[in-house]
Amino acid sequence: MVTLVGMQGNFESALKELVELDYDAIEAYEAAINRLENGRYKDVLNGFKADHQRHVTDLSGLLKKHNQEPPTGPSIGKQWLTKGKVVLANLVGDDAILAAMSSNEDDTNTAYERMNERLDKWEDAVEILKRGLTDEKRHKAWLAGSHSQGGNSRNKSEDVDAETSTTSEIET
Ligand SMILES: [Fe+2]
């Protein structure tokens, strides 16, 4: 299901759904990381997961500042992401997992774009939402490049791995 986050009538409701979406993304990343074979991909995705955790912290703090109760976990029965944790947990193969996470990042990018475009956003939300969108664009760019066969990102990451292992061999 395509996410509807960011469409709500009032800003605080939209913001609460954005927090749920970030929780959903964290769960999807956890499932993806568990299934991935490539250690380098796991490291990158762990970084992306940490970004989503930071979003939850920042957005929850913002809601509290405005006397709003932030959600404490993922959406229940809403499934904001196209490829939720259940789908991810059943995928086989790094390419399939990264492709699924790439389509999830379409959803998070759409949601953050909508939130950034809203005219009713709180003044103290502007920077947080801008930073969130920058993170989402970075996630999407990496995932879109990494899972294509022979994509540049993958070749580069293999070069980095090779260099790292050479260096460690010299050190030992
Ligand atoms: Fe993301």
Boltz pocket constraint, residues with backbone or C-beta under 6 A from the ligand:
constraints:
  - pocket:
      binder: B
      contacts: [[A, 25], [A, 48], [A, 52], [A, 105], [A, 108], [A, 135], [A, 136], [A, 139], [A, 140]]
      max_distance: 6.0
